[in-house]
Amino acid sequence: MKNLVKLVLRGIAKIVCMFLVPGTLGNYFWEALLDNIRKKYKVITYGGFKFSFATPNPLALDRANTFSTKEPETLEWIDRMNSGAVLWDIGANVGLYSVYAAKTRDCEVYAFEPSIFNLELLARNVSLNDLTQKIKIIPLPLCEKLSLSTLKMTSQNWGGALSTFGEDFGHDGEVIKKIFEYPTLGVSMTDCIEILGIPKPDFIKMDVDGIEHLILKGGLPVLDSVCEVLVEINDDFIDQERETTELMLSAGFTLKEKRHADYFDENNDAASTTYNQIWVK
C-alpha cells in the first residue's frame, strides 16, 4: 500500500511539472519550492545530546530516523574515543557520524566526501550543529595514489551511496551500475598529510563501498600513528576482505570485532555479509 501511494504521488507530481512551463511564474514557484525543501531538517535526541540533520528528501530523512539503529556499533566505537582525538571520516556521506564524534567527543574531524550531491547536506549538517570549528570537509575521494580519474555513481540523490573512484567495481566486487560520473582528483592518505598538511589521525572510520583495501594500501605509513580503524568490509568480496586483513595485520593491528545491526541478517543482499570491522593496536 505504501509503495502504491508513492507511485500515485510521483505520478501527480509529474503531471504538475508538465504544466509548470518555463517562465517567470514557474521560476518563482521552483525557487520557492527548492528553498523550502533545502530548509527542512529533523532534530534527533540521543545519549543526552541533540542533533539536527537536513532532510530534503526521503533518503536523508531515513538516515536521520535510523541514526541510532543502523550502525549502533559505530556510535559505541566513537563513544570510546579520547576527548579531542583526530578522526578521519572517510566516506562521510551526509556527516551523521562526523557530527556525532565532534559533538559528543569534541573530536577534530576531517570528513572526506567527494559526492557533489552529498557535500551540500554534509555542509548543512555541520552548520546546523554549529560545528564549523570542529569539522573540516575534504571534497576529494581517497584512493591508492595521487591520480586524476572518474568518480562513478549509482545515485544522484541527496544522501546516496554506492559510488567508486578510479575503478569499475562497487561494494560487492561486481561491475558498478553507474548512472552518473565526473572526473576529479583523488589523493592517498599519505598525500593528505604530506601535500595537504592534514593532521595525522588517531582514529579512522572508512566506508567507501568497495575500494577500502586500495585506500589502506596507499596509506600504510599513516597507520603507524593510528590507534583504531573501523572499516566496512563485505565478506563476499573475497579480494577486498583478504587484502584488508593482510594490510591491517602488517600494520600491527588486531581485529577486535566485526559487527552489523541484527536486522541486516534478514536481508538476502550484500548487506547481510557486510560488517564494520574494528581494528585495534
Residue, then its C-alpha position, 0 to 999 in steps of 0.5 A: m500500500k505504501n509503495l502504491v501511494k508513492l507511485v500515485l504521488r510521483g505520478i501527480a507530481k509529474i503531471v504538475c511539472m508538465f504544466l509548470v512551463p518555463g517562465t517567470l511564474g514557474n521560476y518563482f514557484w521552483e525557487a520557492l519550492l527548492d528553498n523550502i525543501r533545502k530548509k527542512y531538517k529533523v532534530i534527533t535526541y540521543g545519549g543526552f545530546k541533540f542533533s539536527f540533520a537536513t532532510p530534503n528528501p526521503l533518503a536523508l530523512d531515513r538516515a536521520n530516523t535510523f541514526s541510532t539503529k543502523e550502525p549502533e556499533t559505530l556510535e559505541w566505537i566513537d563513544r570510546m574515543n579520547s576527548g579531542a582525538v583526530l578522526w578521519d571520516i572517510g566516506a562521510n556521506v551526509g556527516l551523521y557520524s562526523v557530527y556525532a564524534a565532534k559533538t559528543r567527543d569534541c573530536e577534530v574531524y576531517a570528513f572526506e566526501p567527494s559526492i557533489f550531491n552529498l557535500e551540500l547536506l554534509a555542509r548543512n549538517v555541520s552548520l546546523n550543529d554549529l560545528t564549523q570549528k570542529i569539522k573540516i570537509i575534504p571534497l576529494p575521494l581517497c584512493e591508492k595514489l595521487s591520480l586524476s580519474t572518474l568518480k562513478m555513481t549509482s545515485q544522484n540523490w541527496g544522501g546516496a551511496l554506492s559510488t567508486f573512484g578510479e575503478d569499475f567495481g562497487h561494494d560487492g566486487e561486481v561491475i558498478k551500475k553507474i548512472f552518473e560520473y565526473p572526473t576529479l582528483g583523488v589523493s592517498m592518505t599519505d598525500c593528505i598529510e604530506i601535500l595537504g598538511i592534514p593532521k595525522p589521525d588517531f582514529i579512522k572510520m572508512d566506508v567507501d563501498g568497495i575500494e577500502h583495501l586500495i585506500l589502506k594500501g596507499g596509506l600504510p605509513v599513516l597507520d603507524s600513528v593510528c590507534e583504531v580503524l573501523v572499516e566496512i568490509n563485505d565478506d563476499f568480496i573475497d579480494q577486498e576482505r583478504e587484502t584488508t586483513e593482510l594490510m591491517l595485520s602488517a600494520g600491527f593491528t588486531l581485529k577486535e570485532k566485526r559487527h552489523a545491526d541484527y536486522f541486516d541478517e534478514n536481508n538476502d543482499a550484500a548487506s547481510t555479509t557486510y560488517n564494520q570491522i574494528w581494528v585495534k593496536 
